[in-house]
Amino acid sequence: MSKPMGDKHYTYADYVTWTGDERWELIDGAAYMMTSPHGNHQRIVTRLAGRLDGSMQEGCETFASPMDLTFLASEETDRVVQPDVFVMCGEYEVGSRVVGVPVLVIEVLSPSTMKHDKMRKFNLYQKAGVKEYWIVDIENRGIDVFVLEGSYFKYRGFYGVEDILESASLPEIQVAMAEIFQRIEE
C-alpha cells in the first residue's frame, strides 16, 4: 500500500507497508500525515536532543525524529508516533522502532502540527503514562512543561529565554533556554 486511504482503522502492521517519502503517525488507528519541518524547528530539535543526550544518566537514551515509537510491541498496536525528541530509561526495545513508554517527550510546534501536538498527542502521551511532556513554542520563545501526576498531566509552567528549565523527571537535565533559542529567525 502506498499510503492510507479513507477512514479505515490502521495498525502498525499496516503502517510498515506504506511506501513513499511521506511520514505518518497513527493515533488510535487514525492516520495523520506529517509535513516537513521548518529550519527553526530542526535547529531546536537538534539542540535539545544534543543537550539531553550530553547529560543523560546511565540507563537512559535520547532519540530524535524520525524514529518510530510504539508503546506496545504488538504488530496490532494502533499507536505509532515520531516525537521530535524523547528519552527512554529502564526497560525498552530498540530496533526498527522504539517500544516502551518514554520518561520525557518533546514536541516542537509548527503551524501545521499545533493542534495535533497540543491535543491528540497530549492525550496520547498522558494515557500512555509519559512522565513529562514539553511543548516548544518557537513563536513565543519558550517551553510549556507538563508533568504526570496520577493519570493526568499537570501544568508546571512556561520557561522562557531567561530561564533554566530543570526536568522534574530527570533531575540531571538542566536546559538554558537562551541556548536553545539562539539564532532562531523571526
SVG drawing of the C-alpha trace seen along z (x, -y; Angstrom):
<svg xmlns="http://www.w3.org/2000/svg" viewBox="-14 -38 41 46">
<polyline fill="none" stroke="black" stroke-width="0.4" points="0.0,0.0 1.5,-3.4 -0.5,-5.4 -3.5,-5.1 -6.9,-5.6 -10.2,-6.7 -11.3,-6.3 -10.0,-2.8 -8.6,-1.8 -4.9,-1.2 -2.3,0.8 1.5,1.0 1.3,3.9 -0.4,1.6 2.0,-1.3 5.1,0.7 3.7,1.5 3.3,-2.1 5.8,-3.3 6.8,-6.7 8.5,-9.7 5.6,-10.8 5.9,-10.5 2.8,-9.2 1.7,-8.8 -1.1,-6.6 -3.2,-7.7 -5.9,-5.3 -5.8,-3.8 -6.3,-7.1 -3.5,-8.0 -2.0,-11.6 0.5,-12.7 3.3,-14.9 4.7,-17.8 8.4,-18.6 9.6,-20.8 10.9,-24.4 14.6,-25.1 14.0,-26.7 12.1,-23.6 15.1,-21.4 17.6,-23.8 15.6,-23.4 15.2,-19.6 19.0,-19.2 19.9,-21.5 17.5,-19.8 18.5,-16.3 22.2,-17.1 21.7,-18.9 19.7,-16.0 22.0,-13.3 25.0,-15.0 23.6,-15.0 21.8,-11.7 22.1,-9.3 23.2,-5.7 20.4,-3.5 18.7,-6.3 18.9,-7.2 17.8,-10.1 16.1,-9.7 15.1,-12.3 12.7,-12.1 12.3,-10.5 12.2,-7.5 9.0,-5.4 7.8,-4.9 5.1,-2.4 4.1,-1.9 3.4,1.9 5.5,4.4 2.4,5.9 2.0,5.6 -1.6,4.8 -0.9,1.7 -2.7,-1.3 -0.4,-4.0 2.8,-4.9 4.3,-8.3 7.5,-10.1 8.1,-12.6 10.6,-15.3 12.8,-14.2 12.2,-11.6 14.0,-10.0 13.8,-6.3 15.0,-4.9 14.8,-1.4 13.3,1.3 12.6,0.6 13.3,2.2 15.2,0.6 15.1,1.9 13.2,0.5 11.2,-1.2 11.5,-2.0 9.0,-0.1 8.1,-1.4 6.9,-4.4 9.3,-7.4 10.1,-9.3 10.2,-12.6 8.7,-13.6 9.4,-16.9 7.3,-18.2 8.3,-21.4 5.2,-23.2 4.7,-24.1 1.7,-25.8 0.6,-22.6 1.1,-20.4 0.0,-22.7 -3.5,-21.1 -2.0,-17.6 0.7,-18.2 -1.4,-20.1 -4.5,-17.9 -4.1,-14.5 -0.5,-13.8 -1.0,-15.4 -3.9,-13.0 -2.0,-10.0 1.1,-10.7 -1.0,-11.2 -2.8,-7.9 0.4,-6.1 2.0,-7.2 4.7,-9.5 6.1,-11.2 6.9,-14.6 5.8,-16.4 7.5,-19.6 5.8,-21.6 8.2,-24.0 6.6,-27.2 9.0,-28.8 6.9,-31.9 6.8,-32.8 10.4,-31.6 9.7,-29.1 8.6,-25.7 5.3,-24.7 6.1,-21.8 3.5,-19.2 4.3,-16.5 2.2,-13.4 0.5,-13.3 -1.6,-10.2 -3.3,-9.7 -3.2,-13.3 -0.7,-15.9 -0.3,-18.9 0.9,-22.2 4.3,-23.0 4.8,-26.3 6.2,-28.2 10.0,-28.6 11.2,-31.5 14.6,-32.5 15.7,-34.0 15.0,-30.7 16.8,-27.5 14.5,-24.5 15.1,-21.7 13.4,-18.4 11.0,-17.1 11.6,-13.5 15.3,-13.6 16.9,-16.0 20.3,-15.8 18.7,-17.7 19.0,-21.5 18.5,-23.4 19.5,-27.1 16.6,-28.3 18.7,-31.1 21.0,-28.5 18.0,-26.6 16.5,-29.7 19.7,-31.4 19.8,-32.4 16.1,-31.5 14.8,-33.6 11.5,-35.5"/>
</svg>
